[in-house]
């Protein structure tokens, strides 16, 4: 190993420990000796090494957090590439092949041996992968952040880099001025602190110091015939043969390396774990500081360390797997209606089964392969239902993001899912174009040929159905193949993609059928769009009422009754916001409509807490119905179930009673620490407050492209951590007390919000209430924000931003609220509306409310403007 010498770096480098800095003289294969600057944590006798390679025009400062957060026993080596950072400036440019060789010379000089995990960013990615291909015996893993190894077909490379690549501009922008150097750090989101931007620019104060920056850009092989093109292509193809674990960490806001580069890397490294840091841009290690802990955890989990145990995968039941379409096949000889569209058009079971089989064969014959992702941009309809089950039969994966996420939310979700195909109506395909979604296009519904061509659709459902009649049936996918990517509501952050396998989707349908005793004599009204496709899978007829799926509150009692009459419904599923509107409009029902609702035997509502008073009010509208409020989430539904009678029997408690676990499902509680962290193993001990954990055969397989989130949610083998907080009582019933991010961390310990909120809402003077924490974590104070009863008509506002003006509550109301809450309240504020999520329009966005309350109490002016297009 070549001797290394410490080096004194200039000041003003926040987060960098000077003791990591080394100068390393290295004699290369060409006989020349150059001095490298390296950050090295100097771990003696390491169990492995993280080799971190920066891109252009950064330097090893980019990896300071990872050096600090190294896995136990691991050495971290982060060099400045020759000509860059604090390494030697060179007399001549270095090609890609030379830089790969240079890195090999350095690791030899440093005595770096396996296991090695390469970590790289930007154009350092291809250099690190070149090193990996030449050091396979030492290679244990690959980590990449926002980079590219190839230009996807038809792509000329990142636009910003192409601009800097133009010879005249290149000299002026990259060498003659600091525009390129400072522009790179300007891409970060949120903006970097000034001292960090200065730290990145410190090695490049003059044109001679920046010459390698321009040479680096010039060496990017955008065109055929470029001297580095053969090396780039060899590396890009060579990584397909790497059989080591890989981790891709990505900033989706990157204007340099967009989603297509991530898609390309996933195709070349199909074994890779992926995590997309929503909101992060090009400089991922700066925009997502938590990446360092994520890499350390991944290395420990995947590559191992002394005493580290691998995490077993979530198990599956020993029962034969059910297919999501099994019930549809079972009823294919029944001539009764299976799906009734808005307006009354009905599709029988035999017709639906035949259409699904033909479409599945047509999809396969047209190029939809097993495992391909098909984004479905269709309104609830017979077309949507047929497309879902046909996609499953073809072994492909449906990608469904409902309109309740809003355009921006849908765009973020669908682009992140990287669909291979988009199947949509004219409106859906238009939206796909505006969103910039990848994939081939398939039209559904009545789309004129000219419009279809303009939308880029090469075929439509009718043509695929015809093609399928003369094509062989596709082979069935395995039970553990992916079948669906669906999205959470986004109520506590960007919507997360949730992946289900065929086995898990089949298990969910079986569980719902058994828990609610559904038979072929039942029929469902799905007044919540995400459930509109479940009817055939459950083996029961279904219909969807004529409502705006982005606004559950548009459902009236009459529209619900008409949908129920269309299928002689016995079961209704609706969101709480929808049921509030049904209760408010029940007086407008005709005798015939009342009779249709009078035949309902089971009324279900979920997605947010359902007030018992609402279910009691609905008894007159659904006189024969047993009201149930299943508890669950996109990742697992249902988890528990409770009837109105059981809620009434349970009485008042600290939270919302959601009942006992349904069959084959276990619930545990991970206790909260005094600081509000759920760090304990799941327990079923009564009275323990903590994070709700669940396991069962229908729990989701994983989060899509969110390895860090999945690792946190599934860190207890076999369990899924829900993010909800609650407790089990002595009767085995689960009580929900709020969301983990909404726990108020006071100096006296954690306070959960739902119990105090429900007690406050019992006051005649209060229509709605929310309890939030204000102040630094660990020393927060609880603040109640209430909507007075005389403003009942303006209690909720969809979207989570416009919460209405805040004022201090009158003294009399303040005293009443404090007495009812049962906790110490630092303040009681009044507002006209509470912000809620878009999809359910029932989940209060306590985080947004807490920010507004903090600003108000600090005396900071709070600007408020009602959101256009929203009703209050």
FENTA-V787407 format. One record per backbone hydrogen bond with DSSP energy under -0.5 kcal/mol. NH is the residue of the N-H (numbers start at 1). CO is the residue of the C=O. If there is no record, write none. Layout:
# FENTA-V787407
nh=NH co=CO
nh=NH co=CO
This chain:
# FENTA-V787407
nh=2 co=109
nh=5 co=23
nh=7 co=21
nh=9 co=7
nh=16 co=13
nh=17 co=15
nh=18 co=16
nh=20 co=17
nh=21 co=18
nh=22 co=38
nh=23 co=5
nh=24 co=36
nh=25 co=3
nh=26 co=34
nh=28 co=26
nh=28 co=32
nh=31 co=28
nh=34 co=26
nh=36 co=24
nh=36 co=34
nh=38 co=22
nh=39 co=78
nh=40 co=20
nh=40 co=38
nh=41 co=76
nh=46 co=43
nh=47 co=73
nh=48 co=73
nh=49 co=115
nh=50 co=75
nh=51 co=49
nh=51 co=117
nh=52 co=50
nh=52 co=77
nh=53 co=51
nh=53 co=119
nh=54 co=52
nh=54 co=79
nh=62 co=59
nh=63 co=60
nh=64 co=61
nh=67 co=63
nh=68 co=64
nh=69 co=65
nh=70 co=67
nh=74 co=71
nh=75 co=48
nh=77 co=50
nh=78 co=39
nh=79 co=52
nh=80 co=37
nh=81 co=79
nh=83 co=88
nh=84 co=81
nh=87 co=84
nh=88 co=35
nh=99 co=95
nh=100 co=96
nh=101 co=97
nh=102 co=98
nh=103 co=99
nh=104 co=100
nh=105 co=101
nh=106 co=102
nh=107 co=103
nh=108 co=104
nh=109 co=105
nh=110 co=106
nh=111 co=107
nh=111 co=108
nh=112 co=107
nh=115 co=138
nh=116 co=138
nh=117 co=49
nh=118 co=116
nh=118 co=141
nh=119 co=51
nh=120 co=143
nh=121 co=53
nh=122 co=145
nh=122 co=146
nh=124 co=121
nh=125 co=122
nh=127 co=123
nh=128 co=124
nh=129 co=125
nh=130 co=126
nh=131 co=127
nh=132 co=128
nh=133 co=129
nh=134 co=130
nh=135 co=131
nh=135 co=132
nh=136 co=133
nh=138 co=135
nh=139 co=135
nh=140 co=116
nh=141 co=116
nh=142 co=245
nh=143 co=118
nh=144 co=247
nh=145 co=120
nh=146 co=249
nh=152 co=150
nh=155 co=152
nh=162 co=158
nh=163 co=159
nh=164 co=160
nh=165 co=161
nh=166 co=162
nh=166 co=163
nh=170 co=166
nh=171 co=167
nh=172 co=168
nh=173 co=169
nh=174 co=170
nh=175 co=170
nh=175 co=171
nh=176 co=171
nh=180 co=173
nh=182 co=178
nh=183 co=179
nh=184 co=180
nh=185 co=181
nh=186 co=182
nh=187 co=183
nh=187 co=184
nh=188 co=185
nh=196 co=193
nh=197 co=193
nh=198 co=194
nh=199 co=195
nh=200 co=196
nh=201 co=197
nh=202 co=198
nh=204 co=201
nh=210 co=206
nh=210 co=207
nh=211 co=207
nh=211 co=208
nh=213 co=210
nh=214 co=210
nh=215 co=211
nh=216 co=212
nh=217 co=213
nh=218 co=214
nh=219 co=215
nh=220 co=217
nh=221 co=219
nh=222 co=220
nh=226 co=223
nh=229 co=226
nh=232 co=228
nh=233 co=229
nh=234 co=230
nh=235 co=231
nh=236 co=232
nh=237 co=233
nh=238 co=234
nh=239 co=235
nh=240 co=237
nh=241 co=238
nh=242 co=239
nh=245 co=140
nh=247 co=142
nh=248 co=273
nh=249 co=144
nh=249 co=247
nh=250 co=275
nh=252 co=250
nh=253 co=280
nh=254 co=251
nh=258 co=256
nh=261 co=258
nh=262 co=258
nh=263 co=259
nh=264 co=260
nh=265 co=261
nh=266 co=262
nh=267 co=263
nh=268 co=264
nh=269 co=265
nh=272 co=269
nh=273 co=246
nh=275 co=248
nh=276 co=705
nh=277 co=250
nh=277 co=275
nh=278 co=276
nh=280 co=277
nh=284 co=282
nh=286 co=283
nh=287 co=283
nh=288 co=284
nh=291 co=288
nh=292 co=289
nh=294 co=290
nh=295 co=291
nh=296 co=292
nh=297 co=293
nh=298 co=294
nh=299 co=295
nh=300 co=296
nh=301 co=297
nh=302 co=298
nh=303 co=299
nh=304 co=299
nh=308 co=305
nh=312 co=310
nh=326 co=323
nh=329 co=325
nh=330 co=326
nh=331 co=327
nh=332 co=329
nh=334 co=331
nh=335 co=333
nh=338 co=347
nh=339 co=347
nh=340 co=542
nh=341 co=339
nh=341 co=345
nh=344 co=341
nh=347 co=339
nh=349 co=334
nh=349 co=336
nh=350 co=334
nh=352 co=348
nh=353 co=349
nh=354 co=350
nh=355 co=351
nh=356 co=352
nh=357 co=353
nh=358 co=354
nh=359 co=355
nh=360 co=356
nh=361 co=357
nh=362 co=358
nh=363 co=359
nh=364 co=360
nh=365 co=361
nh=366 co=362
nh=367 co=364
nh=368 co=363
nh=369 co=367
nh=371 co=395
nh=372 co=369
nh=374 co=397
nh=375 co=373
nh=375 co=421
nh=376 co=399
nh=377 co=375
nh=377 co=423
nh=378 co=376
nh=385 co=381
nh=386 co=382
nh=387 co=383
nh=388 co=384
nh=389 co=385
nh=390 co=386
nh=391 co=387
nh=392 co=388
nh=393 co=389
nh=394 co=390
nh=395 co=392
nh=396 co=391
nh=397 co=372
nh=398 co=483
nh=399 co=374
nh=400 co=398
nh=400 co=485
nh=405 co=402
nh=406 co=403
nh=409 co=405
nh=410 co=406
nh=411 co=407
nh=412 co=408
nh=413 co=409
nh=414 co=410
nh=415 co=411
nh=416 co=412
nh=417 co=413
nh=418 co=414
nh=418 co=415
nh=419 co=414
nh=420 co=373
nh=421 co=373
nh=422 co=440
nh=423 co=375
nh=424 co=422
nh=424 co=442
nh=425 co=377
nh=429 co=425
nh=430 co=426
nh=431 co=427
nh=432 co=428
nh=433 co=429
nh=434 co=430
nh=435 co=431
nh=436 co=432
nh=436 co=433
nh=437 co=432
nh=440 co=420
nh=441 co=456
nh=442 co=422
nh=443 co=459
nh=444 co=424
nh=447 co=445
nh=448 co=446
nh=452 co=448
nh=453 co=449
nh=454 co=450
nh=455 co=451
nh=456 co=453
nh=457 co=452
nh=458 co=441
nh=458 co=456
nh=459 co=441
nh=461 co=443
nh=464 co=460
nh=465 co=461
nh=466 co=462
nh=467 co=463
nh=468 co=464
nh=469 co=465
nh=469 co=466
nh=470 co=466
nh=470 co=467
nh=471 co=468
nh=481 co=478
nh=483 co=500
nh=484 co=500
nh=485 co=398
nh=486 co=498
nh=487 co=400
nh=488 co=496
nh=493 co=490
nh=498 co=486
nh=499 co=702
nh=500 co=484
nh=502 co=481
nh=503 co=479
nh=505 co=501
nh=506 co=502
nh=507 co=503
nh=508 co=504
nh=509 co=505
nh=510 co=506
nh=511 co=507
nh=512 co=508
nh=513 co=509
nh=514 co=510
nh=515 co=511
nh=516 co=512
nh=517 co=514
nh=518 co=513
nh=522 co=519
nh=524 co=541
nh=525 co=571
nh=526 co=524
nh=526 co=543
nh=527 co=525
nh=527 co=573
nh=531 co=528
nh=532 co=529
nh=534 co=531
nh=537 co=533
nh=538 co=534
nh=539 co=535
nh=540 co=535
nh=541 co=522
nh=542 co=338
nh=543 co=524
nh=544 co=340
nh=547 co=545
nh=549 co=547
nh=551 co=548
nh=554 co=551
nh=555 co=552
nh=560 co=556
nh=561 co=557
nh=562 co=558
nh=563 co=559
nh=564 co=560
nh=565 co=561
nh=566 co=562
nh=567 co=563
nh=567 co=564
nh=568 co=564
nh=568 co=565
nh=569 co=564
nh=570 co=523
nh=571 co=523
nh=572 co=602
nh=573 co=525
nh=574 co=604
nh=577 co=840
nh=579 co=575
nh=580 co=576
nh=581 co=577
nh=582 co=578
nh=583 co=579
nh=584 co=580
nh=585 co=581
nh=586 co=582
nh=586 co=583
nh=588 co=585
nh=589 co=586
nh=594 co=590
nh=595 co=591
nh=596 co=592
nh=597 co=593
nh=598 co=594
nh=599 co=595
nh=599 co=596
nh=600 co=597
nh=601 co=570
nh=602 co=570
nh=603 co=626
nh=604 co=572
nh=604 co=602
nh=605 co=628
nh=611 co=609
nh=614 co=611
nh=615 co=611
nh=616 co=612
nh=617 co=613
nh=618 co=614
nh=619 co=616
nh=620 co=617
nh=621 co=618
nh=622 co=618
nh=625 co=622
nh=626 co=601
nh=627 co=625
nh=628 co=603
nh=629 co=642
nh=631 co=640
nh=633 co=636
nh=636 co=633
nh=639 co=631
nh=639 co=640
nh=640 co=631
nh=641 co=660
nh=644 co=627
nh=647 co=643
nh=648 co=644
nh=649 co=645
nh=650 co=646
nh=651 co=647
nh=655 co=653
nh=656 co=736
nh=657 co=655
nh=658 co=656
nh=658 co=734
nh=659 co=734
nh=660 co=641
nh=662 co=639
nh=665 co=662
nh=666 co=695
nh=668 co=693
nh=669 co=683
nh=670 co=691
nh=671 co=669
nh=671 co=681
nh=672 co=689
nh=673 co=677
nh=676 co=673
nh=679 co=671
nh=679 co=677
nh=680 co=671
nh=683 co=669
nh=687 co=728
nh=688 co=685
nh=689 co=687
nh=690 co=726
nh=691 co=670
nh=692 co=724
nh=693 co=668
nh=694 co=720
nh=695 co=666
nh=697 co=664
nh=699 co=696
nh=700 co=635
nh=701 co=499
nh=702 co=499
nh=704 co=497
nh=705 co=703
nh=706 co=703
nh=707 co=274
nh=710 co=706
nh=711 co=707
nh=712 co=708
nh=713 co=709
nh=714 co=710
nh=715 co=712
nh=717 co=715
nh=719 co=716
nh=720 co=694
nh=721 co=713
nh=721 co=719
nh=722 co=692
nh=722 co=720
nh=725 co=738
nh=726 co=690
nh=727 co=735
nh=729 co=733
nh=732 co=729
nh=734 co=659
nh=735 co=727
nh=736 co=656
nh=737 co=725
nh=738 co=725
nh=740 co=723
nh=742 co=739
nh=743 co=740
nh=744 co=751
nh=745 co=743
nh=746 co=744
nh=746 co=749
nh=749 co=746
nh=751 co=744
nh=754 co=737
nh=756 co=752
nh=757 co=753
nh=758 co=754
nh=759 co=755
nh=760 co=756
nh=761 co=757
nh=762 co=758
nh=762 co=759
nh=763 co=760
nh=766 co=763
nh=767 co=787
nh=768 co=787
nh=770 co=785
nh=772 co=783
nh=774 co=781
nh=778 co=745
nh=779 co=776
nh=780 co=745
nh=781 co=774
nh=783 co=772
nh=784 co=827
nh=785 co=770
nh=786 co=784
nh=786 co=829
nh=787 co=768
nh=788 co=786
nh=789 co=765
nh=791 co=788
nh=792 co=789
nh=794 co=791
nh=795 co=792
nh=797 co=834
nh=798 co=871
nh=799 co=836
nh=800 co=797
nh=800 co=836
nh=803 co=801
nh=807 co=830
nh=809 co=828
nh=814 co=810
nh=815 co=811
nh=816 co=812
nh=817 co=813
nh=818 co=814
nh=819 co=815
nh=820 co=816
nh=821 co=817
nh=822 co=818
nh=826 co=782
nh=827 co=782
nh=829 co=784
nh=830 co=807
nh=831 co=786
nh=833 co=803
nh=834 co=795
nh=836 co=797
nh=837 co=843
nh=841 co=837
nh=844 co=842
nh=845 co=835
nh=846 co=844
nh=849 co=845
nh=850 co=846
nh=851 co=847
nh=852 co=848
nh=853 co=849
nh=854 co=850
nh=855 co=851
nh=856 co=852
nh=857 co=853
nh=858 co=854
nh=859 co=856
nh=860 co=855
nh=863 co=861
nh=870 co=867
